[in-house]
Amino acid sequence: MKFDYTFFSEHIRPMSCIVSVEVFPDGTYGNIRLATANSAFRHIAEDTFEKVGESGMNRTEFVPDQPYDKYIPKDRNFEELCYRSAVLGETVHTYINPERTPVWLYITAIPLRSDKENIYYCAYLQSFTETPDYSLMTNIAPDIASDVLRICMKLRDANDFITSVTDVIKDIRDLCDAEHCCILTTDFPQRKCAVLCEALSEDTKLLSMKAYVNDDFFEIIDTWHDTIAGSTCAIIKDERDWQELERTNPVWYNSIKPAGAKNIVLFPLKYRSETIGFIWAISFDAGRASKIKDMLELTTYFLASEIASYQLFNRLKKLGSMDMLTGIYNRNAMNNRVDFFVSGKAQDADDVCIVFADLNGLKAVNDHEGHFAGDLLLKNAALTLQKYFPEYEIYRAGGDEFMVLALEKDREKMVKKIESFRKATAEPEGVCFAVGSSFGNVSEIRKALHEADENMYADKEEFYRRYPERRR
């Protein structure tokens, strides 16, 4: 019996086409073609190509039974979806925002009967929205919805974001039955990346990502967008996929395959069209690949939002606590730190050393050389303090005054550091400080601050006695 798929497709109102998938004697599949398409598909496809900006796509009249990538950008995830529906007989629903499109796609694939022994068919239906439709986003299998909901609740419930996201990545690893799961944050303008959290199984031979992430690792990250190729993710689950990866992305292949990965699914974490990181599962349960992909597809949407909020909070916190000129802590941060000690919360820190350092000659530099030169002197002053007190907290208390706060039990060590710093900055040319210090207990930190301040002013008076022409 021969089926009239053209007649069938034309009676489907949404944009749709009939996809054929060939299964080869060895069990693999390929040769995916668009057997036919309705008028809505033929009309909307051309308009979509224009929006997406795909180059080299066939915009001529539709010809049946052509390879699908003449009309749809090549996409391994599209091929997998068609295989699941046409060959495995699944009715597949998904709602996604592929990288290559400015819209959200609602996709349904329905298995169809075939009149050929090794050719299988499915109806592929697609509609789109320009903004996320949350009712469609949550139209997923109940078990997947339950897993995603639990992950979202964990992200929201914990007071400490790093603790909660670390718990979440452990849950994701368990759900994927993977050897390794990781979230990597990225800064593409600065070409920097960092491991936000990861989870490894107890019996894995895979190494922590921290063993791989260095200044050169961004060369590998740069290749991921091309491998994802405008889709929602990259999934390498069998030997065919590995061979394709070796052909198309040898840089990543030569990095991950020798490390011992059996398979991998990689999702970008996107927030407002910006990639802020990636999440992946390595050596997962291949038999659950489709469910793992569906679960991560929705989870990444919420993860990206939470990570972006966390990063924004940290940037605001940095702006509120850092001196923008010198890059060290500001007076607001200093006051908060002192209040913390006064509150009695610092149980493990008993001894404290306070060093006040007042920059000599700033006014003269501003008056005679200009404020740009004065700003440069302040920056050099901060760098000098960081050189001599690298392991301690350094604050710009205001104007030309700086403070070092050291939780140091070894008083002799601290005295030597202060004397070395004092000698190096005693001369009036260049970076020159008046220095005062005091030791005490954190419970009486205000007393230590007062004594260090008095000692600093005494040292300043001695400086002006030696160099009266420098007095402001």
N, C-alpha and C positions, 0 to 999 in steps of 0.2 A: 504494500500500500504506500503510495507516494503522498506525502503531506504538502499542502499548499501553504508554506510559511509566509509567502508574500501577502496572501489574502488575510492570514491570521494577524500579521503585524500591523496591517493597515487599519484593523479594527481595534487597535490599542490606542487610546487617546494620548497618553504621555509620550515623550520622546523615547523610542524603543528600536531595537534591532534584534535580529536572530543571530546568535553566535554558534558556530560549529567548532568542535574540538576533536582532533584526531588522536586516538590512542594507539601507540605503536606496539609491535609484538613483544617488546621487552618491558612493557608496562608504563613507559614514560609517555608523556603527551606533548602536543605542540601543534603546529600548522593551524593556528587559530584564525578563523576567517569570519567575516560578516556575511552571512548567507543572504540576508536581505535587511531592509530597514524601512520604517514608515516615513511618511513625508515630514513629520515633525522632527525626526532624527536628522534627515537630510537638510532641513532648513536651519535647525538650531545648531547643528554641528559646525557649520561654516561660520555662524555668528560667534560661537564659543571660541573657535580657533582665532578669530580676529581679536577677541578680548584677551585670550591667553598669550597671543603673540608667538605661537608655534611656527617655526620656519620649516619649509620643505614638506608641509602637509598637502595632501591631494584635495584641492578645492573644486575639482571638476565634477561632472555629473556622477552620481553614485553608480558603481558597477557591482553587481552581486558576486559573492564568493571570492572577494579579494582579501588579502591579509589585513587583519584588523588595523595594523599600524599605518595603513594608508589613510585612515580616517580618524583614528584615536591614537594619541601619543603612546608609544610603546611603554608598557607598564607591567612588571612581573606580578604585581598584586591584582591587576585586572585579569591576567591570565589565570591566576590561582582561583579567583572568584568564579570565573567561567568554568573551570575544571570542577570545582566543588558542586556547582549547580548542574552542569550538563552531564558529567560522568558519574559523580557520586550521588546525584539525585537530590541534592539539598535545595531548599528554597532559602535564598540568602538575602538578608536585609542589612544595609549598612548606611551610615550617614557620616560623611567625611568631608574634610577640607584639604584636598591635595595641594601640595606646594605650587603646582603649576597653574592653579586656577584661583581667581579672586572670589569664588563663590563656594558655598557648601553644597555637596551633591548628595541627594537621597537616591540610593540605588537598590533595586530589587532584581534578583535573578531567579527565574522559575524554570525548572527542568522540563524538557519537552520530549516526546517520543521521537525515536529515530527510525528511518527506513533503511539505514545502512549499518553494517555490522560493526565497523570500527570508528564511525563518525557519530558524535553525540551533539545534542543541541540544547540550548537554553534561550529563553527570552530575557533580554537585558533591558530593563526600564530605568529611566533616569529623569529626575527633575532637580531643580536647584533653587536655592535661596541665597540672597546676597548677605544676610546676617544669620547667625546661628538660630535654629529653631530647637529649643530645649526639649519639646515634646518628642521630636524625632530623634534627638540625641540619646534619649533614655529608652527608646524603643528597642531594647536588647533582651537577650535571654535572661530569665530570672536569676540564675546562678551567677551570671556575669554582673548583673545589676547589683546583687548582694555584695559581691567582692569589691566592686568599685565604691559602693556606699560605705563599706567598712573602712576602706582606705581614706576616703574623704573625711570621715568622722575622726579618724586618727590625726589627720593633718590639722583639723580644727581644734581638737580637744586639748592637746598638749600645750603647756606654757612655753616650752623651749622648742623652737622649730627644728633645730638640728637633731634633737632627740626623737621627735616625732617622725621626721622624714627618714631617719635611720631605721626606725621600727617599720615604716611603710616599705622600704626597699627589701627588708627581710620577709615581709608578708608577700611581696611580689615574687621574690625568689621561690618561696614555698608554693605559691599558686602556679608558677611556671614549672615547678620541679626542676629548676635550673641549677647549674653549678655556680654561676656567678651572675649577679645583677648589679648594675651601677648607674648612678646619675652623675653626669659630668656637666659642669657649668662652663659656658664659653663666653668670651668677649672677642668678637671678630675684629672690631676696629683695633684693639690692642694685641690681637693674636695671642690671647692667653686662655688657659683652661685650668680647671681644678676639679678634683674629685670631691663632690658634695657628700656622697655617701655610697656605700657598697655593701654587699653581703655575699659571702662565699659559703658553699656547702662544706661540711666537715671533712669529706673524703676527696675534695677536688685537688687536682695538681696544678690548677690555674693559679697564677700569681695575682696579688692585689694590683689594681690599676695604678697605684702609687709607684709601682716599680717601673711603669712605662711612661707616665706623664712627666715630660720635661720640655725644654724650650723647643725641641724639634718635633714634638708630638702633633703640633698644629698642622704640620705637613700632611699627616694622615687625616685629620679632621677636615681639611680642605677638600678631600676627595669624597666625603660622605654625601654631600648634596647631589653630586652627579650620579652616585650609585642609587640614591633614593629616586632620582630622576623624575622629580615633580610629583611623586606619589605621596603616600602618608608615611611609608616606612620602607626599610630594606629588610627582607627576610631571606636568610640562607639556610635551607633546611635539608637539602639532599645533595648528592654528588653533582647532579646537573647544575644546581645553583652555584656550587663551589667552582665548577668549571667556568661558568659564566662570569663569576666574580674575578677569577684569575685572568680572564680575557679582558674584562672592562676596567678593573681596578686592581692591578697587580701590587700597588703600594699597600693597600689595606690587606689584600690577600696574604702577602708575604709577612705582614705583621701579625695577623690573627691566626692563620692556619697553623704555623709552626708552634704557636703558644699552646695548642692543644684543644682548640674549640671544635666541637662536633657540629654545632649549628649556632646561628645567632639571629636575633631580631633586634633591629635598631630603629628607634623613633626619634625624630627631632622634637625638642620642647620649644614650641613657638608661642610667643606672646605679642599680640598686636603686630603680626607679620615679621617679627624679629626672632631669630633663633637664639635662645638664651641657654641652650644646653642640649644634651642627648640622654636618652635612657636606653639600656639594652639588657637583654637576657642572653646568656651564653650557655650552650649545651643544655637546652630545655627539653621537655618531653615532646618530641616531634609528633607524636600521635595526637596531641592536643594543640597543634600549631594554629589552627583557625581560631579556636577559643582564646588562646593566649594573645593572638593578634587583636581580636575584638576587644578583649579586656584592656590591653595597653592603649588601644586607639582612643578609648574614652578616658582612661586614667591620665594620660598625658595632658589632656585638656585642662584638668583640674590641677595637676602637678605644676604645669607651667605657670598658671595663675598664682599659685601659692609661692612658688620660687620667686616670681617677679615681685610679689608683695614683700617678701623677705629681703630681697636685694634693695628695693626702694627704701624700706625701713632702715637698713644698714647705711645707705647713702645719706639719708636724713640724719641719722644718729652721728655719722661721721662729720657732717656739716655742722652739727650742734656741738661737737666735742673737739674738733680739730681747728687749729689756727691755719687759715687758708694761705697765709704768706709763707710760713716756715714749715708747715707740714707736721708740727708736733701738737700735743694737746693744748687746748686753750684754757682760759680762766674758768669758764663754765665747768669744764671737765675737772679742773683742779678743785673747785669748790665742792663738786659732787663727791669726789674722792675723799676729801677731808670729812665731809658729812658722813660718809660711809664708816670711816674709822671712829668718829665721835659717837655714832649710833651703837657701837659695840659689836658689830656683825663680823668683824675681822678676827675670828677666833684663832686662826693658825698663824697670824702675823703679830708677833709681840714687839720686836725691836724695829725702830724706824730711824733713818737718818734723813734730815732735811738739809738741802744745799740751796741757798739763794745766790743767784749770780746776776749782778746788774751790769749791763753793757756800758762801758765807759766811752764817751766821745760821740754818741749817736747824734746829739743835737748839733755838734760842730760839723759833722759830715752832712747832715740835712741842710744846714745853713750855707755851707760853702760849696758843696758838690751836688746838692739836689736830693730830692726824696727817692729817686731811683737808686742812687748810690747808698742812701740810708737803708732802703729795703734790702739791697744786696748784702749790706753789713749784718742786718738781722738774720738773713738766711744763713750766712756763714757762721754767725754766733750759734744758731741752732745746730748746724752740722758739727761744730766744735764740741758742743755738749754731748751730742750723740757719739762722737768719737771717744770721749773720755768716760762716758757713763752709758755704754751701749745696752746694758742689761737692765737698766732702771727706767722709771717713768719720768719723762721730761715735759714740762709745761711752760708755756709762755704766759706768765702771770699778768702781763699787760705792758704796753709800751716797750721799754728796753729791759724789763725785768723778767728773769726766768727762774724756774724752780725745778730741782731734782728731788724726787721722792724715792728713797731706796729702802726696801724691806730687807735689810742686811744684818744678819746676826754677827758677822765677823767685823767688829769695829776697827781692828787694826788694818784690815784690807781696805776699808772705806776711807780711813785717814790717809793712807798712801795714795789712793785715787784722787782725793781732794787736793793734796799737796802737789801732786803731779800736774793736775789741772791748773792750780793756782800759779805755779811757776811758768807754765806754757802760755798763760794769758795775762801776765803781769805787765808786759811792756805796752806803752801807749799806742804804738803803731800796729795797725791791723786789729784783730779781734782781741779786745782787752776787757777783763771783767773785774769787778769788785766782788769778793766771795765771802760768804758767811755760812757757817754750818752749825748743826746742833744734833745731838743724839737723844733719844728718849723712847718711851713706850707709846704704842699707838693710842692707848687710852688717854694719853695726855699730849696728843699731837698738836693741839693749839699752842701749848707751852713751847714745844720744839719749834714751831713756826715762828713764834715771837722771838725766841733766842737767836735763831738763824738770821732773822731779819735785822736784829740789832747788831749782830756780828758783821753782817754784810755792810751796813752803814758805817760801822767803825772802820772797816777796810777801805771804804770809799773815801772817807775823810783822810786816811793815810795816803791814798793815791793822790788826792788834791794837794796834800801838804808837800808831796814830792814833785807834783806837776801843777803848780798853781795856775798856769796859763790854760789848763784844761777845764778849770771849773766853769760850770754852766752859769 
